Amino acid sequence: MELIFSVSVAMTVFAVVLLPCIILCLGVLLVLGIDDRFVNPVVAYVAFPEAVVISGYLLLRYWRQITEFVRSISP
């Protein structure tokens, strides 16, 4: 049960971090006026690794606070 909880918390943090990273990268592409063919590589090679690194840092640094928060709102 603890493994399922840990994985679900990690995936939730990753999803919450990945979405703004993708939006930021696509916004930069829009502002720079770069062609649409660069969207997939930018998301795959910039946003995804960036989200992995940020999520890893957040989980390592704030794991206890994140789990306490999730347990406090869980039924």
PyMOL Python script that loads the backbone (N, CA, C, O; Angstrom):
from pymol import cmd

cmd.read_pdbstr("""\
ATOM      1  N   MET A   1       0.821  -1.191   0.000  1.00  0.00           N
ATOM      2  CA  MET A   1       0.000   0.000   0.000  1.00  0.00           C
ATOM      3  C   MET A   1       0.866   1.256   0.000  1.00  0.00           C
ATOM      4  O   MET A   1       0.529   2.248  -0.646  1.00  0.00           O
ATOM      5  N   GLU A   2       1.983   1.210   0.727  1.00  0.00           N
ATOM      6  CA  GLU A   2       2.879   2.375   0.774  1.00  0.00           C
ATOM      7  C   GLU A   2       3.516   2.646  -0.591  1.00  0.00           C
ATOM      8  O   GLU A   2       3.742   3.801  -0.950  1.00  0.00           O
ATOM      9  N   LEU A   3       3.806   1.582  -1.354  1.00  0.00           N
ATOM     10  CA  LEU A   3       4.389   1.757  -2.680  1.00  0.00           C
ATOM     11  C   LEU A   3       3.398   2.438  -3.616  1.00  0.00           C
ATOM     12  O   LEU A   3       3.774   3.333  -4.372  1.00  0.00           O
ATOM     13  N   ILE A   4       2.146   2.024  -3.570  1.00  0.00           N
ATOM     14  CA  ILE A   4       1.118   2.643  -4.408  1.00  0.00           C
ATOM     15  C   ILE A   4       0.960   4.112  -4.048  1.00  0.00           C
ATOM     16  O   ILE A   4       0.826   4.957  -4.933  1.00  0.00           O
ATOM     17  N   PHE A   5       0.976   4.419  -2.775  1.00  0.00           N
ATOM     18  CA  PHE A   5       0.869   5.805  -2.325  1.00  0.00           C
ATOM     19  C   PHE A   5       2.056   6.626  -2.819  1.00  0.00           C
ATOM     20  O   PHE A   5       1.879   7.743  -3.305  1.00  0.00           O
ATOM     21  N   SER A   6       3.252   6.084  -2.700  1.00  0.00           N
ATOM     22  CA  SER A   6       4.456   6.802  -3.126  1.00  0.00           C
ATOM     23  C   SER A   6       4.457   7.063  -4.625  1.00  0.00           C
ATOM     24  O   SER A   6       4.792   8.158  -5.074  1.00  0.00           O
ATOM     25  N   VAL A   7       4.084   6.061  -5.383  1.00  0.00           N
ATOM     26  CA  VAL A   7       4.051   6.219  -6.837  1.00  0.00           C
ATOM     27  C   VAL A   7       2.981   7.218  -7.249  1.00  0.00           C
ATOM     28  O   VAL A   7       3.208   8.032  -8.144  1.00  0.00           O
ATOM     29  N   SER A   8       1.827   7.169  -6.613  1.00  0.00           N
ATOM     30  CA  SER A   8       0.767   8.114  -6.978  1.00  0.00           C
ATOM     31  C   SER A   8       1.142   9.546  -6.615  1.00  0.00           C
ATOM     32  O   SER A   8       0.822  10.471  -7.361  1.00  0.00           O
ATOM     33  N   VAL A   9       1.811   9.743  -5.490  1.00  0.00           N
ATOM     34  CA  VAL A   9       2.269  11.092  -5.121  1.00  0.00           C
ATOM     35  C   VAL A   9       3.321  11.573  -6.110  1.00  0.00           C
ATOM     36  O   VAL A   9       3.278  12.722  -6.550  1.00  0.00           O
ATOM     37  N   ALA A  10       4.261  10.707  -6.462  1.00  0.00           N
ATOM     38  CA  ALA A  10       5.316  11.098  -7.405  1.00  0.00           C
ATOM     39  C   ALA A  10       4.744  11.437  -8.777  1.00  0.00           C
ATOM     40  O   ALA A  10       5.167  12.415  -9.394  1.00  0.00           O
ATOM     41  N   MET A  11       3.800  10.655  -9.259  1.00  0.00           N
ATOM     42  CA  MET A  11       3.207  10.927 -10.566  1.00  0.00           C
ATOM     43  C   MET A  11       2.360  12.189 -10.548  1.00  0.00           C
ATOM     44  O   MET A  11       2.312  12.917 -11.539  1.00  0.00           O
ATOM     45  N   THR A  12       1.695  12.455  -9.438  1.00  0.00           N
ATOM     46  CA  THR A  12       0.913  13.687  -9.327  1.00  0.00           C
ATOM     47  C   THR A  12       1.818  14.907  -9.354  1.00  0.00           C
ATOM     48  O   THR A  12       1.525  15.883 -10.045  1.00  0.00           O
ATOM     49  N   VAL A  13       2.908  14.859  -8.613  1.00  0.00           N
ATOM     50  CA  VAL A  13       3.864  15.980  -8.626  1.00  0.00           C
ATOM     51  C   VAL A  13       4.444  16.149 -10.025  1.00  0.00           C
ATOM     52  O   VAL A  13       4.590  17.275 -10.501  1.00  0.00           O
ATOM     53  N   PHE A  14       4.773  15.048 -10.684  1.00  0.00           N
ATOM     54  CA  PHE A  14       5.317  15.125 -12.037  1.00  0.00           C
ATOM     55  C   PHE A  14       4.315  15.740 -13.006  1.00  0.00           C
ATOM     56  O   PHE A  14       4.685  16.581 -13.826  1.00  0.00           O
ATOM     57  N   ALA A  15       3.049  15.330 -12.922  1.00  0.00           N
ATOM     58  CA  ALA A  15       2.032  15.880 -13.820  1.00  0.00           C
ATOM     59  C   ALA A  15       1.802  17.359 -13.564  1.00  0.00           C
ATOM     60  O   ALA A  15       1.620  18.134 -14.503  1.00  0.00           O
ATOM     61  N   VAL A  16       1.809  17.751 -12.300  1.00  0.00           N
ATOM     62  CA  VAL A  16       1.600  19.163 -11.959  1.00  0.00           C
ATOM     63  C   VAL A  16       2.772  20.009 -12.450  1.00  0.00           C
ATOM     64  O   VAL A  16       2.579  21.167 -12.819  1.00  0.00           O
ATOM     65  N   VAL A  17       3.965  19.460 -12.462  1.00  0.00           N
ATOM     66  CA  VAL A  17       5.139  20.205 -12.930  1.00  0.00           C
ATOM     67  C   VAL A  17       5.238  20.170 -14.456  1.00  0.00           C
ATOM     68  O   VAL A  17       5.652  21.156 -15.065  1.00  0.00           O
ATOM     69  N   LEU A  18       4.865  19.052 -15.079  1.00  0.00           N
ATOM     70  CA  LEU A  18       5.013  18.904 -16.525  1.00  0.00           C
ATOM     71  C   LEU A  18       4.127  19.871 -17.293  1.00  0.00           C
ATOM     72  O   LEU A  18       4.563  20.442 -18.292  1.00  0.00           O
ATOM     73  N   LEU A  19       2.911  20.061 -16.854  1.00  0.00           N
ATOM     74  CA  LEU A  19       1.980  20.918 -17.588  1.00  0.00           C
ATOM     75  C   LEU A  19       2.488  22.353 -17.721  1.00  0.00           C
ATOM     76  O   LEU A  19       2.491  22.875 -18.835  1.00  0.00           O
ATOM     77  N   PRO A  20       2.918  23.017 -16.649  1.00  0.00           N
ATOM     78  CA  PRO A  20       3.464  24.370 -16.836  1.00  0.00           C
ATOM     79  C   PRO A  20       4.743  24.401 -17.682  1.00  0.00           C
ATOM     80  O   PRO A  20       4.984  25.372 -18.399  1.00  0.00           O
ATOM     81  N   CYS A  21       5.560  23.346 -17.605  1.00  0.00           N
ATOM     82  CA  CYS A  21       6.767  23.306 -18.435  1.00  0.00           C
ATOM     83  C   CYS A  21       6.404  23.255 -19.917  1.00  0.00           C
ATOM     84  O   CYS A  21       7.019  23.939 -20.735  1.00  0.00           O
ATOM     85  N   ILE A  22       5.415  22.452 -20.255  1.00  0.00           N
ATOM     86  CA  ILE A  22       4.970  22.372 -21.646  1.00  0.00           C
ATOM     87  C   ILE A  22       4.383  23.703 -22.087  1.00  0.00           C
ATOM     88  O   ILE A  22       4.688  24.180 -23.180  1.00  0.00           O
ATOM     89  N   ILE A  23       3.549  24.307 -21.255  1.00  0.00           N
ATOM     90  CA  ILE A  23       2.944  25.594 -21.602  1.00  0.00           C
ATOM     91  C   ILE A  23       4.020  26.664 -21.784  1.00  0.00           C
ATOM     92  O   ILE A  23       3.949  27.464 -22.716  1.00  0.00           O
ATOM     93  N   LEU A  24       5.007  26.678 -20.904  1.00  0.00           N
ATOM     94  CA  LEU A  24       6.094  27.656 -21.016  1.00  0.00           C
ATOM     95  C   LEU A  24       6.892  27.461 -22.301  1.00  0.00           C
ATOM     96  O   LEU A  24       7.191  28.432 -22.994  1.00  0.00           O
ATOM     97  N   CYS A  25       7.237  26.226 -22.624  1.00  0.00           N
ATOM     98  CA  CYS A  25       8.002  25.961 -23.845  1.00  0.00           C
ATOM     99  C   CYS A  25       7.203  26.324 -25.091  1.00  0.00           C
ATOM    100  O   CYS A  25       7.748  26.909 -26.026  1.00  0.00           O
ATOM    101  N   LEU A  26       5.929  25.985 -25.112  1.00  0.00           N
ATOM    102  CA  LEU A  26       5.101  26.330 -26.264  1.00  0.00           C
ATOM    103  C   LEU A  26       4.893  27.832 -26.358  1.00  0.00           C
ATOM    104  O   LEU A  26       4.807  28.375 -27.459  1.00  0.00           O
ATOM    105  N   GLY A  27       4.810  28.508 -25.223  1.00  0.00           N
ATOM    106  CA  GLY A  27       4.709  29.968 -25.228  1.00  0.00           C
ATOM    107  C   GLY A  27       5.955  30.615 -25.798  1.00  0.00           C
ATOM    108  O   GLY A  27       5.869  31.592 -26.541  1.00  0.00           O
ATOM    109  N   VAL A  28       7.112  30.075 -25.453  1.00  0.00           N
ATOM    110  CA  VAL A  28       8.366  30.599 -26.011  1.00  0.00           C
ATOM    111  C   VAL A  28       8.394  30.386 -27.518  1.00  0.00           C
ATOM    112  O   VAL A  28       8.812  31.275 -28.260  1.00  0.00           O
ATOM    113  N   LEU A  29       7.954  29.215 -27.980  1.00  0.00           N
ATOM    114  CA  LEU A  29       7.891  28.974 -29.421  1.00  0.00           C
ATOM    115  C   LEU A  29       6.948  29.955 -30.102  1.00  0.00           C
ATOM    116  O   LEU A  29       7.239  30.439 -31.196  1.00  0.00           O
ATOM    117  N   LEU A  30       5.825  30.249 -29.465  1.00  0.00           N
ATOM    118  CA  LEU A  30       4.853  31.175 -30.036  1.00  0.00           C
ATOM    119  C   LEU A  30       5.419  32.587 -30.106  1.00  0.00           C
ATOM    120  O   LEU A  30       5.270  33.269 -31.120  1.00  0.00           O
ATOM    121  N   VAL A  31       6.066  33.026 -29.034  1.00  0.00           N
ATOM    122  CA  VAL A  31       6.639  34.377 -29.001  1.00  0.00           C
ATOM    123  C   VAL A  31       7.757  34.517 -30.037  1.00  0.00           C
ATOM    124  O   VAL A  31       7.866  35.547 -30.702  1.00  0.00           O
ATOM    125  N   LEU A  32       8.576  33.492 -30.170  1.00  0.00           N
ATOM    126  CA  LEU A  32       9.672  33.551 -31.134  1.00  0.00           C
ATOM    127  C   LEU A  32       9.202  33.338 -32.568  1.00  0.00           C
ATOM    128  O   LEU A  32       9.951  33.593 -33.511  1.00  0.00           O
ATOM    129  N   GLY A  33       7.968  32.874 -32.736  1.00  0.00           N
ATOM    130  CA  GLY A  33       7.423  32.659 -34.073  1.00  0.00           C
ATOM    131  C   GLY A  33       8.027  31.478 -34.798  1.00  0.00           C
ATOM    132  O   GLY A  33       8.143  31.490 -36.024  1.00  0.00           O
ATOM    133  N   ILE A  34       8.411  30.464 -34.056  1.00  0.00           N
ATOM    134  CA  ILE A  34       9.045  29.287 -34.653  1.00  0.00           C
ATOM    135  C   ILE A  34       7.966  28.366 -35.217  1.00  0.00           C
ATOM    136  O   ILE A  34       6.856  28.286 -34.690  1.00  0.00           O
ATOM    137  N   ASP A  35       8.310  27.687 -36.281  1.00  0.00           N
ATOM    138  CA  ASP A  35       7.389  26.824 -37.015  1.00  0.00           C
ATOM    139  C   ASP A  35       6.829  25.694 -36.141  1.00  0.00           C
ATOM    140  O   ASP A  35       7.433  25.309 -35.141  1.00  0.00           O
ATOM    141  N   ASP A  36       5.671  25.177 -36.536  1.00  0.00           N
ATOM    142  CA  ASP A  36       4.990  24.121 -35.779  1.00  0.00           C
ATOM    143  C   ASP A  36       5.748  22.798 -35.753  1.00  0.00           C
ATOM    144  O   ASP A  36       5.516  21.970 -34.872  1.00  0.00           O
ATOM    145  N   ARG A  37       6.635  22.596 -36.694  1.00  0.00           N
ATOM    146  CA  ARG A  37       7.337  21.305 -36.732  1.00  0.00           C
ATOM    147  C   ARG A  37       8.303  21.131 -35.561  1.00  0.00           C
ATOM    148  O   ARG A  37       8.808  20.031 -35.337  1.00  0.00           O
ATOM    149  N   PHE A  38       8.563  22.200 -34.814  1.00  0.00           N
ATOM    150  CA  PHE A  38       9.464  22.120 -33.664  1.00  0.00           C
ATOM    151  C   PHE A  38       8.737  21.827 -32.353  1.00  0.00           C
ATOM    152  O   PHE A  38       9.377  21.702 -31.309  1.00  0.00           O
ATOM    153  N   VAL A  39       7.415  21.716 -32.393  1.00  0.00           N
ATOM    154  CA  VAL A  39       6.655  21.515 -31.154  1.00  0.00           C
ATOM    155  C   VAL A  39       6.984  20.169 -30.515  1.00  0.00           C
ATOM    156  O   VAL A  39       7.296  20.118 -29.325  1.00  0.00           O
ATOM    157  N   ASN A  40       6.922  19.087 -31.275  1.00  0.00           N
ATOM    158  CA  ASN A  40       7.206  17.758 -30.714  1.00  0.00           C
ATOM    159  C   ASN A  40       8.620  17.642 -30.162  1.00  0.00           C
ATOM    160  O   ASN A  40       8.787  17.158 -29.042  1.00  0.00           O
ATOM    161  N   PRO A  41       9.651  18.067 -30.903  1.00  0.00           N
ATOM    162  CA  PRO A  41      11.005  17.969 -30.320  1.00  0.00           C
ATOM    163  C   PRO A  41      11.198  18.826 -29.075  1.00  0.00           C
ATOM    164  O   PRO A  41      11.890  18.418 -28.142  1.00  0.00           O
ATOM    165  N   VAL A  42      10.595  20.004 -29.054  1.00  0.00           N
ATOM    166  CA  VAL A  42      10.761  20.867 -27.879  1.00  0.00           C
ATOM    167  C   VAL A  42      10.103  20.242 -26.664  1.00  0.00           C
ATOM    168  O   VAL A  42      10.672  20.260 -25.573  1.00  0.00           O
ATOM    169  N   VAL A  43       8.911  19.691 -26.841  1.00  0.00           N
ATOM    170  CA  VAL A  43       8.236  19.049 -25.711  1.00  0.00           C
ATOM    171  C   VAL A  43       9.000  17.803 -25.274  1.00  0.00           C
ATOM    172  O   VAL A  43       9.151  17.553 -24.078  1.00  0.00           O
ATOM    173  N   ALA A  44       9.479  17.024 -26.237  1.00  0.00           N
ATOM    174  CA  ALA A  44      10.166  15.776 -25.894  1.00  0.00           C
ATOM    175  C   ALA A  44      11.556  16.001 -25.310  1.00  0.00           C
ATOM    176  O   ALA A  44      11.959  15.300 -24.383  1.00  0.00           O
ATOM    177  N   TYR A  45      12.288  16.970 -25.844  1.00  0.00           N
ATOM    178  CA  TYR A  45      13.689  17.128 -25.449  1.00  0.00           C
ATOM    179  C   TYR A  45      13.947  18.287 -24.493  1.00  0.00           C
ATOM    180  O   TYR A  45      15.051  18.408 -23.962  1.00  0.00           O
ATOM    181  N   VAL A  46      12.951  19.138 -24.265  1.00  0.00           N
ATOM    182  CA  VAL A  46      13.140  20.253 -23.339  1.00  0.00           C
ATOM    183  C   VAL A  46      12.177  20.155 -22.164  1.00  0.00           C
ATOM    184  O   VAL A  46      12.610  20.099 -21.013  1.00  0.00           O
ATOM    185  N   ALA A  47      10.878  20.135 -22.439  1.00  0.00           N
ATOM    186  CA  ALA A  47       9.881  20.186 -21.363  1.00  0.00           C
ATOM    187  C   ALA A  47       9.893  18.920 -20.508  1.00  0.00           C
ATOM    188  O   ALA A  47       9.829  19.007 -19.282  1.00  0.00           O
ATOM    189  N   PHE A  48       9.973  17.754 -21.132  1.00  0.00           N
ATOM    190  CA  PHE A  48       9.926  16.506 -20.372  1.00  0.00           C
ATOM    191  C   PHE A  48      11.134  16.348 -19.439  1.00  0.00           C
ATOM    192  O   PHE A  48      10.941  16.083 -18.252  1.00  0.00           O
ATOM    193  N   PRO A  49      12.378  16.502 -19.933  1.00  0.00           N
ATOM    194  CA  PRO A  49      13.515  16.398 -18.993  1.00  0.00           C
ATOM    195  C   PRO A  49      13.507  17.483 -17.924  1.00  0.00           C
ATOM    196  O   PRO A  49      13.887  17.240 -16.779  1.00  0.00           O
ATOM    197  N   GLU A  50      13.072  18.681 -18.305  1.00  0.00           N
ATOM    198  CA  GLU A  50      12.981  19.766 -17.324  1.00  0.00           C
ATOM    199  C   GLU A  50      12.000  19.398 -16.213  1.00  0.00           C
ATOM    200  O   GLU A  50      12.274  19.633 -15.036  1.00  0.00           O
ATOM    201  N   ALA A  51      10.864  18.824 -16.585  1.00  0.00           N
ATOM    202  CA  ALA A  51       9.872  18.417 -15.592  1.00  0.00           C
ATOM    203  C   ALA A  51      10.389  17.276 -14.720  1.00  0.00           C
ATOM    204  O   ALA A  51      10.097  17.233 -13.525  1.00  0.00           O
ATOM    205  N   VAL A  52      11.146  16.362 -15.298  1.00  0.00           N
ATOM    206  CA  VAL A  52      11.714  15.258 -14.519  1.00  0.00           C
ATOM    207  C   VAL A  52      12.680  15.791 -13.466  1.00  0.00           C
ATOM    208  O   VAL A  52      12.646  15.359 -12.314  1.00  0.00           O
ATOM    209  N   VAL A  53      13.541  16.729 -13.858  1.00  0.00           N
ATOM    210  CA  VAL A  53      14.520  17.286 -12.923  1.00  0.00           C
ATOM    211  C   VAL A  53      13.829  18.085 -11.824  1.00  0.00           C
ATOM    212  O   VAL A  53      14.156  17.929 -10.647  1.00  0.00           O
ATOM    213  N   ILE A  54      12.881  18.936 -12.196  1.00  0.00           N
ATOM    214  CA  ILE A  54      12.178  19.752 -11.199  1.00  0.00           C
ATOM    215  C   ILE A  54      11.374  18.868 -10.251  1.00  0.00           C
ATOM    216  O   ILE A  54      11.379  19.094  -9.041  1.00  0.00           O
ATOM    217  N   SER A  55      10.683  17.859 -10.791  1.00  0.00           N
ATOM    218  CA  SER A  55       9.903  16.950  -9.946  1.00  0.00           C
ATOM    219  C   SER A  55      10.806  16.180  -8.993  1.00  0.00           C
ATOM    220  O   SER A  55      10.486  16.024  -7.815  1.00  0.00           O
ATOM    221  N   GLY A  56      11.924  15.705  -9.498  1.00  0.00           N
ATOM    222  CA  GLY A  56      12.866  14.996  -8.636  1.00  0.00           C
ATOM    223  C   GLY A  56      13.369  15.867  -7.505  1.00  0.00           C
ATOM    224  O   GLY A  56      13.461  15.421  -6.361  1.00  0.00           O
ATOM    225  N   TYR A  57      13.692  17.103  -7.822  1.00  0.00           N
ATOM    226  CA  TYR A  57      14.152  18.032  -6.785  1.00  0.00           C
ATOM    227  C   TYR A  57      13.056  18.268  -5.749  1.00  0.00           C
ATOM    228  O   TYR A  57      13.310  18.209  -4.546  1.00  0.00           O
ATOM    229  N   LEU A  58      11.837  18.534  -6.219  1.00  0.00           N
ATOM    230  CA  LEU A  58      10.737  18.794  -5.283  1.00  0.00           C
ATOM    231  C   LEU A  58      10.461  17.586  -4.399  1.00  0.00           C
ATOM    232  O   LEU A  58      10.217  17.730  -3.201  1.00  0.00           O
ATOM    233  N   LEU A  59      10.500  16.395  -4.992  1.00  0.00           N
ATOM    234  CA  LEU A  59      10.234  15.190  -4.206  1.00  0.00           C
ATOM    235  C   LEU A  59      11.345  14.917  -3.198  1.00  0.00           C
ATOM    236  O   LEU A  59      11.069  14.501  -2.073  1.00  0.00           O
ATOM    237  N   LEU A  60      12.587  15.145  -3.586  1.00  0.00           N
ATOM    238  CA  LEU A  60      13.684  14.930  -2.643  1.00  0.00           C
ATOM    239  C   LEU A  60      13.674  15.957  -1.522  1.00  0.00           C
ATOM    240  O   LEU A  60      13.930  15.626  -0.364  1.00  0.00           O
ATOM    241  N   ARG A  61      13.383  17.181  -1.862  1.00  0.00           N
ATOM    242  CA  ARG A  61      13.469  18.262  -0.878  1.00  0.00           C
ATOM    243  C   ARG A  61      12.232  18.325   0.021  1.00  0.00           C
ATOM    244  O   ARG A  61      12.353  18.556   1.224  1.00  0.00           O
ATOM    245  N   TYR A  62      11.036  18.120  -0.559  1.00  0.00           N
ATOM    246  CA  TYR A  62       9.797  18.358   0.179  1.00  0.00           C
ATOM    247  C   TYR A  62       8.930  17.106   0.316  1.00  0.00           C
ATOM    248  O   TYR A  62       7.711  17.222   0.434  1.00  0.00           O
ATOM    249  N   TRP A  63       9.529  15.913   0.304  1.00  0.00           N
ATOM    250  CA  TRP A  63       8.750  14.673   0.358  1.00  0.00           C
ATOM    251  C   TRP A  63       7.866  14.617   1.598  1.00  0.00           C
ATOM    252  O   TRP A  63       6.689  14.270   1.498  1.00  0.00           O
ATOM    253  N   ARG A  64       8.406  14.946   2.748  1.00  0.00           N
ATOM    254  CA  ARG A  64       7.647  14.845   3.999  1.00  0.00           C
ATOM    255  C   ARG A  64       6.448  15.800   3.994  1.00  0.00           C
ATOM    256  O   ARG A  64       5.350  15.413   4.392  1.00  0.00           O
ATOM    257  N   GLN A  65       6.650  17.032   3.549  1.00  0.00           N
ATOM    258  CA  GLN A  65       5.555  18.002   3.515  1.00  0.00           C
ATOM    259  C   GLN A  65       4.490  17.594   2.498  1.00  0.00           C
ATOM    260  O   GLN A  65       3.295  17.751   2.750  1.00  0.00           O
ATOM    261  N   ILE A  66       4.925  17.070   1.350  1.00  0.00           N
ATOM    262  CA  ILE A  66       3.967  16.647   0.327  1.00  0.00           C
ATOM    263  C   ILE A  66       3.133  15.482   0.836  1.00  0.00           C
ATOM    264  O   ILE A  66       1.912  15.486   0.673  1.00  0.00           O
ATOM    265  N   THR A  67       3.764  14.485   1.448  1.00  0.00           N
ATOM    266  CA  THR A  67       3.004  13.334   1.938  1.00  0.00           C
ATOM    267  C   THR A  67       2.086  13.717   3.090  1.00  0.00           C
ATOM    268  O   THR A  67       0.973  13.200   3.185  1.00  0.00           O
ATOM    269  N   GLU A  68       2.534  14.616   3.970  1.00  0.00           N
ATOM    270  CA  GLU A  68       1.650  15.067   5.049  1.00  0.00           C
ATOM    271  C   GLU A  68       0.434  15.796   4.491  1.00  0.00           C
ATOM    272  O   GLU A  68      -0.681  15.614   4.981  1.00  0.00           O
ATOM    273  N   PHE A  69       0.644  16.619   3.471  1.00  0.00           N
ATOM    274  CA  PHE A  69      -0.475  17.328   2.854  1.00  0.00           C
ATOM    275  C   PHE A  69      -1.445  16.353   2.201  1.00  0.00           C
ATOM    276  O   PHE A  69      -2.658  16.483   2.365  1.00  0.00           O
ATOM    277  N   VAL A  70      -0.922  15.380   1.462  1.00  0.00           N
ATOM    278  CA  VAL A  70      -1.791  14.405   0.794  1.00  0.00           C
ATOM    279  C   VAL A  70      -2.553  13.582   1.819  1.00  0.00           C
ATOM    280  O   VAL A  70      -3.742  13.321   1.636  1.00  0.00           O
ATOM    281  N   ARG A  71      -1.895  13.170   2.889  1.00  0.00           N
ATOM    282  CA  ARG A  71      -2.588  12.397   3.930  1.00  0.00           C
ATOM    283  C   ARG A  71      -3.642  13.238   4.642  1.00  0.00           C
ATOM    284  O   ARG A  71      -4.664  12.705   5.074  1.00  0.00           O
ATOM    285  N   SER A  72      -3.409  14.544   4.772  1.00  0.00           N
ATOM    286  CA  SER A  72      -4.388  15.394   5.459  1.00  0.00           C
ATOM    287  C   SER A  72      -5.654  15.591   4.634  1.00  0.00           C
ATOM    288  O   SER A  72      -6.729  15.796   5.197  1.00  0.00           O
ATOM    289  N   ILE A  73      -5.542  15.533   3.303  1.00  0.00           N
ATOM    290  CA  ILE A  73      -6.743  15.712   2.478  1.00  0.00           C
ATOM    291  C   ILE A  73      -7.343  14.384   2.042  1.00  0.00           C
ATOM    292  O   ILE A  73      -8.421  14.361   1.449  1.00  0.00           O
ATOM    293  N   SER A  74      -6.659  13.271   2.329  1.00  0.00           N
ATOM    294  CA  SER A  74      -7.180  11.955   1.962  1.00  0.00           C
ATOM    295  C   SER A  74      -8.235  11.515   2.970  1.00  0.00           C
ATOM    296  O   SER A  74      -8.150  11.826   4.158  1.00  0.00           O
ATOM    297  N   PRO A  75      -9.236  10.780   2.470  1.00  0.00           N
ATOM    298  CA  PRO A  75     -10.269  10.294   3.406  1.00  0.00           C
ATOM    299  C   PRO A  75      -9.764   9.169   4.285  1.00  0.00           C
ATOM    300  O   PRO A  75     -10.509   8.656   5.120  1.00  0.00           O
TER     301      PRO A  75
END
""", "prot")
cmd.dss("prot")
cmd.show_as("cartoon", "prot")
cmd.util.cbc("prot")
cmd.orient("prot")
